Amino acid sequence: MQRTFLVLAGSTLLLAASAASAASSLDLNLSGDAVQFDAAGEIAPGIALGGGTLHSDYRDDATQGHIQLLGVDRNSDLDIGIGARWSQYDTDYGNGGGLGLGGYGYAYLPQAPAVSLGGYAFYTPSVVTTSDLDDSLEVGVRARYAFTRNVDGYVGYRRLRADFDTSPGNQTLDSGAHAGVRLTF
């Protein structure tokens, strides 16, 4: 039930954000154990609202949904965003949510302007969590290639860990390489 609510709420929010935004993106990536979908749109110049969901069978069943508000800047050298993210977890280890901080950053290579390298990280400390969640950390690195002005393909590595009061220690919910595509419009 909670998973269905997350998907419906996230989809509604993403559609509203995409419709109201000047610049938007859709992102889908896959690995042998996981699928992740994200969408974002600028609601004002330099401010992006987005969200997404990650479902992983890495060790056990885990779903993470998130909504984020970031300050963003994109130019010919850098693509960066910093801000806050609410993440909600529905896992075999426990359930809960929390408010985290983090962001992403990519640098375009001067010798190959279609290539960008970078990554992202979001940390949620125990002081701002609910239910079973104690803390969480999602980090990733990616190498992107711009096939066209509006289509990026990428390969990357992601690690998602969370600590729940209902299970001993940090649990790795997803870890491994993935490949994806991002559309911007």
N, C-alpha and C positions, 0 to 999 in steps of 0.2 A: 504494500500500500504506500509506504513512504517513498519507494523508488518511483512509483507511478506519479506521485505528487511532484517529486523533483523534476521529472522529465516534462510534465505538463507546465509547471511553473516556469521552468527554464526556457521552454519553447516559446511560451507566451511573451516572456521578457525579451527574448532574442528577436522575435518578430517585430515587437514594438520598437526596439532599439534600432533595428535595421531599417525600418520604414522611416524613422525620424532622423536618420543620420546622413551626413554628407559623404563620409568615407566609411565603407564597411568591408568586413572580411569574413569569409567562411573557411574553416580549417578542419581537415579530416586526416587522422593518421591511424595506422594499423601496425600491430606486431603479431607474433604468434599467439600471444596471450591476451591482448587488449585492443580496444577500439576507443578513440577519443574524438569528440566533435566539439569545436568551439566556434562561436560567432561573436563579432564585436562591431561596434559602430561609433563614430564620433557624434556625440550629442551636442557638442559645442567645439569650436576650434581648440585643439589640444587636449580635449577631455573625451575619453572613450569609455563606453559602458559595454560590458560583454559578459559572456557566461559560456558554460559548456558542461559536458559530462564525460567521464572516463569510466568504462566498465572493464574490469580485469579479472581473469581467472588465473593469475600468476601462481598463487598457492591455493587460495580459496576464493570464494566469490566476494568481490568488492566493487562498489559503485561509489564514485565521488562526483558530486555536482558542485558547480561554483558560479558565483556572480561577482564581478569585479568592476571597480571604478579606477581608472588610471589616468594620470597625466601623460600624454604621449607627444613625441616629436619624431618626425621622419624627414630626412633630407638625403642628399646623394652620398653622404658619408656614414650616417648612423640611423638606426631605427630603435628607439628606446621608449619604455613606458614604466612608470613607477606609481604604486598606489596600494589600495586595500582590496582584499578578496575575502568573501564569505564562502567557506567550503562546508559542505554537508556530506557525511559519510553514512553508508548503509553497507555493513560488512559482516562476515561471519565472526569477526573478532569483537564487534561492538558497533554502536551507532552514535552519532552526534555531529556537532558542527562547531565552527569557530571563525573568528575574524583574524585574518593574517595580513601581513605586509610583505611586499616584495616587488618584483618587476621583471622586465626582460631587457636585453640589449643585444643588438647585432651591429657589426661593423662590416661595411662593404669594402672589398679588396680593391685598391686603386688599380692594380694590374689586371683585374678581372671584375669589372663593376657589376656583372650579373651574379657574382658569388658573394654571399655574406655568411659570416661565422659569428656565433654567439650562444646565448642561452638564457635561462630564466630560473628564478627561485622564489618560492613563497613559503613563509614560516608562520605557523599559528601557535602562539604560546598558550600554556594552560590557563592563564589569567582571563582569557576571552573565549573560553570554550563552553559547550553545553553538553548535557547528557553524559555518555560514556567517554567522549573524546577528551584526552588529556593534552596532547599537542600533535602537530603534524608538520611535515616538511616535504615539499615537492621541488625537485631540481631536475634540470635537463640541459643538454647541449644539442645544438643543431648546426648543420651545414646546409645552407639554402642556395638554390640556383633559380634565377628568374628566367623561365622559358619565354615569357612575354611580359609586358608591362603589368599585366593583371594576374599572372599565374606563376606561383613559386612551387617547386618541388623540393623536398628536403629529406635528409636522413638525420637521425638523432638518437640520443640515449636519454631515458627518463628513469628516475627513481622516486617512488612515492612511499613514504613511511608515515605511520601514525601510531600513537600510543593510546590505548584504551584502558580505562579502569577495570574492564571486565576480562582482560587478558594480560599475561605477564610480559613486560618489556615492550619495546617498539616492534611493530609488525611491518614487514615490507609488503605493501599491497600491490605494487607493480615495479618491475625493474627489467630493463632490457632495451634493445635497439628497436627502432620503429622507422617507418617511412610514411611520408604524407604529402599532401598538396594543400596549398592555401590560395584561395581566390580573393582578389580585392576588386572592389567596384565603387 
